[in-house]
């Protein structure tokens, strides 16, 4: 079972006793590489939140399209450009340049649903011990049309680390809201990974801190030929690398050995078929 090794700032001790901390700052970081044609929709979905963020950062990862022009249509956003360094590095830039206590990371081709930030804050209020919380998503096509009601969600279980070893229940990164201190405690995203840097992050955090899954629908994942998840073989090979890196942290308990067996069978079946 994970333990909360950091004390989140939910209360401050004063001479008058314990009082609630001031409202925590919420930041949404949008990462974009040559997807300026989707950027207006993703920013629009952030500005349509029932609880608006305190800060919106657009990290342009060396785009050669109209990303800069699209971002500058919105005076509410902070535009940051860097040389092309990959998704993990772009997210780390967003983390380091932001001032949020709580962060959501949105890819430029995806969208948040109107209650996304509210749902994350509500779940943190109900589970203040957690380092991150996450909800459900649905798929949309390239034009933004929903493809069904929602993607299936497997239950995380009481032990978030064990649950994530068995399956990546989160699937879509924008469904998660993170505490900044947890992200910093594990060193952010691993820039050596060509993919699955989000799955690696979940495991690093869940190994040390609690996490919670809620059932609210919070984001939309766009299906189109240019997305990274379309490169299935590379994704699976990197997922295997991420899982193998966890071996040194696992106990000899039977259920953890079984999680290894389950994942390796899945990986072998798909890799052999591609």
C-alpha positions, 0 to 999 in steps of 0.5 A, spaced: 500 500 500 502 506 498 503 512 503 503 519 503 510 521 504 509 529 503 504 533 506 499 537 502 498 544 503 490 543 505 491 546 512 496 552 515 497 552 523 496 559 526 495 562 533 488 561 532 488 554 530 488 550 523 485 554 517 484 552 510 489 554 505 488 559 500 485 557 494 490 552 490 492 555 483 490 550 477 494 550 471 492 547 464 498 546 460 497 544 452 503 541 449 503 542 441 507 540 435 504 542 428 497 541 431 495 548 430 489 546 426 486 543 433 489 548 438 483 553 437 478 547 439 483 545 445 483 552 448 476 553 447 475 547 451 479 550 457 475 557 456 469 553 457 470 550 464 465 551 469 471 552 474 476 556 469 483 555 470 488 560 474 493 559 468 493 556 461 500 555 458 501 553 451 508 549 450 510 550 442 515 544 441 518 547 435 512 547 430 513 549 423 505 550 422 501 556 425 501 554 432 504 561 434 498 565 430 493 560 433 495 561 440 496 568 440 489 569 438 487 568 446 490 573 450 488 569 456 494 564 454 501 564 456 505 562 449 512 558 450 516 556 444 522 551 445 526 547 440 523 541 438 525 536 444 519 531 444 512 531 448 516 529 455 520 535 455 514 539 453 510 537 459 516 538 463 517 545 460 510 547 462 511 544 469 517 548 470 514 555 467 507 554 471 505 556 478 500 552 479 499 547 485 494 543 481 496 541 473 492 538 468 496 536 461 492 537 455 495 535 448 493 540 443 489 535 439 484 533 444 479 537 448 476 538 456 469 537 457 466 543 461 466 540 468 473 537 467 477 541 472 471 542 477 471 534 477 478 534 479 477 539 484 471 535 487 475 529 487 481 532 491 476 535 496 474 528 497 481 525 497 486 530 500 491 525 501 492 523 493 497 525 489 493 525 483 486 523 481 483 521 474 476 520 471 473 518 464 474 520 457 470 519 450 473 518 443 472 523 438 473 523 430 478 528 426 472 533 426 470 532 433 464 528 433 463 523 439 465 516 437 460 513 443 459 515 450 465 513 453 471 509 453 471 503 458 474 504 465 477 498 469 477 499 476 483 502 479 483 498 486 485 500 493 492 499 491 493 504 485 500 502 484 498 494 483 492 496 479 497 500 474 502 495 473 496 490 471 493 495 466 493 502 465 486 505 467 488 512 465 489 511 458 488 519 456 493 523 460 488 529 460 483 525 465 488 526 470 489 532 475 496 532 479 499 535 485 505 539 483 509 537 489 508 530 487 510 531 480 516 534 482 518 529 487 518 524 482 522 528 477 517 530 472 517 526 465 522 521 463 525 525 457 528 518 454 522 515 453 519 516 446 512 514 448 509 512 454 512 517 458 505 518 462 504 511 464 511 511 467 509 518 471 503 514 473 507 508 476 512 513 479 507 517 483 503 511 485 509 507 487 510 513 493 503 516 494 495 515 493 491 516 487 484 516 486 479 514 480 472 517 479 467 516 474 465 523 471 467 524 464 472 529 463 475 529 456 475 527 449 480 523 445 481 525 438 482 519 433 486 521 427 492 518 423 497 523 426 497 521 433 502 518 437 498 512 439 497 510 432 504 507 432 502 501 436 508 497 435 513 503 438 508 504 444 508 497 446 515 496 446 516 502 450 510 500 455 514 494 456 521 498 457 517 502 462 514 495 466 521 492 466 524 498 470 519 497 475 521 490 477 526 493 482 521 496 486 516 490 486 516 485 492 516 477 491 508 477 493 504 472 488 499 478 485 505 482 483 509 476 479 502 475 476 501 482 474 508 481 470 505 475 467 499 478 465 502 484 461 508 480 458 502 475 455 499 481 452 505 485 450 507 478 446 501 477 443 500 484 440 508 485 438 508 478 434 502 480 430 504 487 428 
